[in-house]
Amino acid sequence: MKNNSIRSKAPAISTGRRRNDRSHQAILKAAMELLTEVGYRGVTIEGIAARAGVGKQTIYRWWPSRAAVVMEASVRAAADSAPDPDTGTLETDLQKFLAGSFVSLQGTAGQVLRGMVAEAQLDAEFRTQFVETFIMTRRAGLVQILRRARKRKELSQDVDPELLVDMIYGAKWSRLLFGHAPLDIHMVSQMVRIITKLR
């Protein structure tokens, strides 16, 4: 995959026209519950359909694959825990976004995400979905925060938002995958102090 194909852009996740919002939400809820309970490898379209109370054909009408359903459910869950804030200051925006993104991973959500990373190393199709949908969507929110800060002159124009996001998420993934230090509010506060000094 070329580098310019994985910049911070959130692509469309599902396909087709949604005619029943209740069924749509039930499918995403079922997918997230199963992902938490049995991991990605244990999730099936049949299982999602049974738990959501819909037919398999309903799922395939809106999503092309199991991975696509799981990715949309995961992106929505991540957005709920860390919505894109726009408080008017870099410090507060970062504090809110990073606290939601990092601290929420201390429990079951972190276990699920570690499992998805592991699956991405084994399944090329899943890796493509994971990078293009989940990873790039979360990156896009943070890049937007940093770009707004540059416009307000809270960050130096020499700071590359994409590179800074790589550094921030590099620290997140390191702690999440290896567990050598916690993803907690203390880490978030330290990161915010460091980043806001890049004027």
C-alpha positions in Angstrom: 0.0 0.0 0.0 1.4 3.4 -1.0 1.9 6.0 1.7 -0.4 8.5 0.1 -3.2 6.0 0.3 -3.3 5.9 4.1 -3.3 9.6 5.0 -5.8 10.9 7.5 -9.0 10.4 5.7 -12.1 8.5 6.8 -13.4 6.3 3.9 -16.9 5.0 3.6 -17.3 1.9 5.7 -20.6 0.3 4.6 -22.4 0.2 1.4 -26.0 0.3 0.3 -29.0 2.3 1.4 -30.1 1.9 5.0 -33.9 1.6 5.2 -34.2 0.6 8.9 -32.1 2.6 11.4 -33.2 0.3 14.2 -31.9 -2.8 12.4 -28.7 -0.9 11.5 -28.0 0.0 15.1 -28.9 -3.5 16.3 -26.4 -5.0 13.9 -23.6 -2.7 15.0 -24.4 -3.3 18.7 -24.4 -7.1 18.1 -21.1 -7.0 16.2 -19.4 -5.0 19.1 -20.8 -7.3 21.7 -19.6 -10.4 19.9 -16.2 -8.8 19.2 -15.8 -8.2 22.9 -16.9 -11.7 23.9 -15.2 -13.9 21.4 -12.7 -11.8 19.5 -12.7 -11.1 15.8 -12.0 -14.7 14.8 -15.1 -15.8 16.7 -17.4 -13.3 15.0 -19.5 -14.5 12.1 -22.2 -12.9 10.0 -24.6 -15.6 11.2 -23.8 -14.8 14.8 -24.3 -11.1 14.3 -27.6 -11.7 12.5 -28.9 -14.0 15.2 -28.1 -11.6 18.0 -29.4 -8.5 16.1 -32.6 -10.4 15.1 -32.2 -9.8 11.4 -31.5 -12.0 8.4 -28.0 -12.4 6.9 -29.2 -10.8 3.7 -29.9 -7.6 5.6 -26.3 -7.4 6.7 -24.9 -8.2 3.3 -27.2 -5.5 1.8 -25.4 -2.9 3.8 -21.9 -4.3 4.3 -19.7 -6.4 1.9 -18.0 -8.5 4.6 -17.7 -9.4 8.3 -14.7 -7.1 8.6 -16.7 -4.1 7.3 -19.4 -4.6 9.9 -16.8 -5.0 12.7 -14.9 -1.9 11.6 -18.0 0.3 11.5 -19.0 -0.9 14.9 -15.4 -0.2 16.3 -15.2 3.2 14.7 -18.5 4.2 16.3 -17.5 2.9 19.7 -14.2 4.8 19.5 -15.9 8.0 18.5 -18.3 7.6 21.5 -15.4 7.3 23.9 -13.3 10.1 22.3 -15.5 12.5 20.2 -13.7 15.3 18.3 -13.7 18.3 20.7 -13.5 21.9 19.5 -13.1 23.9 22.7 -11.0 26.7 21.2 -7.7 25.8 22.8 -5.2 23.1 21.9 -4.6 22.2 25.6 -8.3 21.4 26.3 -8.9 19.7 22.9 -5.9 17.4 23.4 -6.8 16.7 27.0 -10.4 15.6 26.1 -9.4 13.6 23.0 -6.5 11.8 24.4 -8.2 11.0 27.7 -11.1 9.5 25.8 -8.8 7.6 23.4 -6.2 6.3 25.9 -7.9 5.9 29.3 -10.8 3.9 27.8 -8.3 1.3 26.7 -7.4 0.1 30.2 -10.2 -2.5 30.3 -12.1 -4.7 27.8 -11.8 -2.2 25.0 -8.0 -2.5 25.2 -8.2 -6.3 25.0 -10.4 -6.1 21.9 -8.1 -3.6 20.2 -5.0 -5.8 20.9 -6.9 -8.7 19.4 -7.7 -6.7 16.3 -4.0 -5.7 15.9 -3.0 -9.3 16.2 -5.6 -10.3 13.5 -4.3 -7.6 11.2 -0.9 -9.3 11.2 -2.5 -12.6 10.1 -5.2 -11.5 7.7 -4.3 -9.1 4.8 -7.9 -8.3 4.0 -8.7 -7.5 7.7 -5.5 -5.4 7.9 -6.6 -3.2 5.0 -10.0 -2.7 6.6 -8.4 -2.0 10.0 -5.9 0.6 8.6 -8.1 2.4 6.1 -11.2 2.5 8.4 -10.3 2.4 12.0 -6.8 3.7 12.2 -7.2 6.5 9.7 -10.5 7.6 11.1 -8.9 8.0 14.6 -5.9 9.7 13.1 -8.0 12.2 11.2 -9.7 13.5 14.4 -6.3 14.2 16.0 -4.8 15.7 12.9 -7.8 18.1 12.7 -7.2 19.2 16.3 -3.5 19.9 15.5 -4.3 21.8 12.3 -6.8 24.0 14.1 -4.1 24.7 16.7 -1.6 25.8 14.0 -4.2 28.2 12.5 -4.6 29.7 16.0 -0.8 29.9 16.3 -0.8 27.5 19.3 1.6 25.2 17.4 4.7 26.2 15.4 4.1 26.2 11.6 7.2 23.9 11.5 5.3 21.1 13.3 4.1 18.4 10.9 0.7 17.3 12.2 0.9 13.9 10.6 4.3 13.2 12.1 3.2 14.5 15.5 0.2 12.1 15.4 2.6 9.2 14.6 4.6 10.1 17.7 1.5 10.4 19.9 -0.1 7.1 18.7 3.3 5.4 18.7 3.4 5.9 22.4 -0.2 4.7 22.7 0.4 1.5 20.7 3.6 0.8 22.6 1.9 0.9 26.0 -1.2 -0.9 24.8 0.6 -3.8 23.1 3.4 -4.3 25.5 2.0 -3.1 28.8 5.3 -1.7 30.1 3.5 1.4 31.4 -0.1 2.4 31.9 -2.4 4.3 29.4 -3.7 6.6 32.1 -4.6 10.2 32.8 -1.0 10.9 34.0 0.4 9.9 30.6 -2.2 12.1 28.9 -1.4 15.1 31.1 2.4 14.7 30.3 1.8 14.5 26.6 -0.4 17.6 26.6 2.3 19.5 28.5 4.9 18.5 26.0 2.8 19.1 22.9 1.6 22.5 24.0 5.2 23.7 24.3 5.8 23.2 20.5 5.1 26.9 19.7 
